[in-house]
Amino acid sequence: MNVLVLNCGSSSLKFQIIETDLAHIENDTDVMLAKGLIERIGSQSIINFQAEGQIAFKSAEPLRDHKQALLYAIKWITNQDSKIPGIADLADIHAIGHRCVHGAERFKKSVRLDNDVISGIEDCIPLAPLHNPANLKGIYASREIFGPSVPQVAIFDTSFHSTMPETSYLFAIPYQLYSRFKIRKYGFHGTSHRFIGYRYRRLAGKERDDVNIISMHLGNGASACAIKGGKSIDTSMGLTPLDGLMMGTRCGDIDPTVVEFLSHNEGITMDEVFSVLNKRSGLIGISGLTNDMRDLLQEEKEHQDRRAKLAIDMFCHRIKKYIGFYLAEMNGTDAICFTGGIGENSAEIRKRSLTHLDFFGIEIDDELNQLACGGREMKISTPESRIAVYVIPTNEELLLARDTVRVVLNAPRIW
Ligand code: ADP
């Protein structure tokens, strides 16, 4: 089955075409046929498409909206010159999977799209006012273009965390506020954490119910997840992705009083305060330089920049805090798994986050840690380490494609 996976942001459209079916899933033999990214939809859009093994197609075109962008992508996908194996026209796309950010308490697993599901995703807009409308743009456009004969599936970032117990997901505020408004922790990056759990299970040769790990997704956005018995029992992001770890531009955990204090003393509105916390905090806020971890590490090394070092130290300190928290919550863990742009590529951050944890018997092998970069999946702890440490590149698109197949075929989920 050729699955088109769509991930729409407010002004971007990312896609992959993945050939997969139940046998491919079982044997890990799915094939990524092509991928693409259109940025700056609404103005002069930047286009970057690539069929596997072919030279990238790059262009710039004025694309008005997501429908135009999708039509543009489809024109390229079905063009013979693109050389995507097995794709000659629209009929060669057999199903579509959409990444959806917020499914609230309603969507606990991936579902086939119909009018009722779409209105459910629309109902979740107040909880994710930036993300869900963008996801919906992709859904509306692809339903219009492909029509009802091509099955479409929604996969939610929040659904993996729907197994969290009340003790993890409730905020300690009046319970009626939860009952009335569903104010609670939902968690995000669920597809990534779920994929890490699945890969760990394969690497360690375990059954799903025996997977006990701490998954660390460290990218520009970052979150930690405690997976016990194969289920998410806690995660660091909350009602929105602002909570938890320190991130590229987001503050993570903070005393809520800061909001009122900042508004009052700076004379700024709530919206402006949240713009500071979302866009001008985290690595960029502390360093005053950039939200890019690569550049910060370089600044620290080459110019001994004090604030670059401080930002990196705080980033690692927060990771350590969550590892300690989850070790207590889970009563120990079998493994800590790193993923995301930083987690997959920075030996330095992995090492600094795990120093002074010898009390827990965590020991990484420096040589293996250095080797584990650029998309390599490997164990980096010493044989003596009481807790294993892995680097596992995430692949959310693959999980989106696999879920799409399973939902369309009504097959049980392996993970
Ligand atoms: P997003 O959350 O936007 O998907 P990514 O997962 O792509 O983010 O991660 C982006 C982050 O990964 C950036 O801070 C980038 O600097 C960092 N990164 C990528 N490669 C390296 C590297 N070799 N060393 C350190 N950080 C890296």
Boltz pocket constraint, residues with backbone or C-beta under 6 A from the ligand:
constraints:
  - pocket:
      binder: B
      contacts: [[A, 218], [A, 219], [A, 220], [A, 221], [A, 222], [A, 248], [A, 291], [A, 292], [A, 293], [A, 294], [A, 295], [A, 297], [A, 340], [A, 341], [A, 342], [A, 345], [A, 346]]
      max_distance: 6.0
